[in-house]
Amino acid sequence: MVNVYVNCPEFENEKLLIRRTEKGDRDDLLKVYSDEKAVPFFNGDNCHGDDFHYTTPQQMEQAMDFWEQSYRDGWFVRFTVICKGSNSAIGTTELFRRNADNGGTGVLRLDLRSDYEREDVILSLLSLIIPHAYELFNCKCIITKGFPDSSDRLSALEKYGFKKSSDKLIGEDGTEYSDYFAIKYKSAL
């Protein structure tokens, strides 16, 4: 088994490259995290009030420094999503194993610039990362937030095989979070 916190893989297809976030991504990612149309679709559940709306290079760098430290500490991996057509970062995805759940559940956060919050992009991204996530994070289920105001995201999740979960995600402070979708490991993947 690969230890993702020692050797972080990259994933790519004809449209996208997904690799660990690097300092050089800052300017492109600032365009993502300052995009006011995209902010409502960033999952800040259990993130101590961070809404991920960054409008200055300093704020973006501070977030990226936290992501890097979190990777070194084994908390989560923040990947940058690169559009091959424009050769630019169009968002990030974060993955980690939530040990609070019996057996561990993988959590996928997906932050995309608003012009890429499209079904085709999301399906392409899911097809790249989900098959590997089970092994990388030693989990049998992956959950991600579906936002009622993003019909493209909801459609992509359903087409990929995610099912709406009736379970609430319980945060560290006991807060209940809803609107999660889950997909369970299938040995055929």
N, C-alpha and C positions, 0 to 999 in steps of 0.2 A: 504494500500500500504506500502511496506517495504521501509525504507530509507536506501539505500545501503551504505550511508556514516555514518550510525550509527550501522547497523547490516549487515555486508557483508556476503552473503551466499557462500557456497561451492557447486560445482557441480561435479558429478563423474559418470562414467560408468565403464565397465569392463577393459578399457584400460587407462583412464586418470582421474586425479583428478585436478580440477581447484579451487584454493583458493587464497585469498589475499596474496601478496608477504610478506615474512618474512625475517628478518635479516639472519637467518640460510640458506637461499637460495643462499647467495652470491657466494660461490665457484662454485656451479653448473651453476649459471647464468653467471659468468665470462667466463665459457666455451662456453656459447651461444654467448655472446656479443663480444668475442675475435675471434670467428669463421669467418674468412675472406670470406668463401664461403656463409655464411648466411647474412653478412652485407648488400649486395645489396638488400635484401628483407625486410629490416627494414624500416618502414615508418617514415621518419623524417619531413614530410610535416608540416609546421607551427610550427616547434620546434626550431626556432631561430638558425638554423645551426647545431644542434646536429645530428650526423650521427649514434649515438648509437654504435660506435666501441670503446669498452673499453678493455684495455689490462692489466690493473693493478687492484689489489684488491681495491686500494684507489679510482680509477675511478668508479668501480662498486658500492662501498659503497656510494660515492657521488650521483650517479644516484638513488640508492635505498632510500637515505635520501630525495631526491627531490620527489620521488614517494610517500613516506610516508607523507611528508608535503602537497603534492597536494591532497592526500586522505583526510587528516584532514581539508583542506580548501574547500573540495567539488568540486575540479576541475576534477579529474578522478580517476578511480580505476585501479590499476595495479595488475593483477592476475598472479600467477605462475602456469605454466602447468607442472604437475608431470606425468611422465610415470610410471604406476604401475609396469610394468615388470622389470624396472631397479631401481625403487624407487628413481629416480633423476629428478631434474628440467630440462626440455628440452626446455623451452622458457617461454615467458610471453604473455599475452594479456592485452590490455588496453581498457577500455570502458568509454565513457563519452557522455553527451548530448551536442550537439553543438547548443547553443541558438541563434546563428546568423541567423539560418534558421527559417522561419515561422513554428511554431508548434514544432520545435526541431527535430533534426536528431541525432540518435546515431552513434557514430564513433567507429569502432572496429579496433584496431591496433593488429597485430599478428607478433610476433618475435619468430621464431623457430630456433633451432640449425639445421645446414644444413642436417644432416642425418635424421631429422624428417620433413623436408620440402617435405612431401609426401601427395598424395591425401588422403589416408586412414586416416592419422593422422589429417589432416585439416578437413575432413568431420566429424570425431569423435568429434573434438573440437567444430566445428560449431553447431553440433546437441546438444551439452551440453549447450552452452551459449546463442545462438541466441533466443530460445523460451522464455527465462527469461529476456533478455535484454530490450525488449519493455516496460515491466512493471517497471523494476528496474530503467530505465532511462527516463521513461515517454515520449516515442517517438513512432512514427508510421512507421519509416523507419530506417534501419541500413545501413551504408555505410562502405566499407573497400577497401583498395587499392589492386588492382590486378597488378602483375608485369609481363610484357610481356615475361621475361626470365624464369618465373616459370610456366611451363606447368602444373605441379601438382596442384599448387595453383589455377590457372585459371580453371582447370577442376573441382576441388572441389567446387569452388564458383558457377560455372554453374550447377553442379549436385545438389547442395543444393537449388538452386533457385535464386541466385543472378543474376542480369542483368547488363550488361555494361551500365554505365551512360554516357550520352553525356554532362551532366553538369560538370562544373569545380568546385572544392572546392576553395573558395576564402579565403585566409589567412588574418590574422589580418592586415598585411601590404599591402594588395591588390594583393599579388602574387596569380596566378592561378595554381592549382594543378590538374593533370589529372590522368587517369587510375583508376577511382573509379567504384566500383560495388555496386549496391543497392538491398536491399530486403525489401519489404513492409510487414507490419503486416497483417496477415491473421487470422481472428477470430477462425479458426479451430486449431490454434497452441496450 
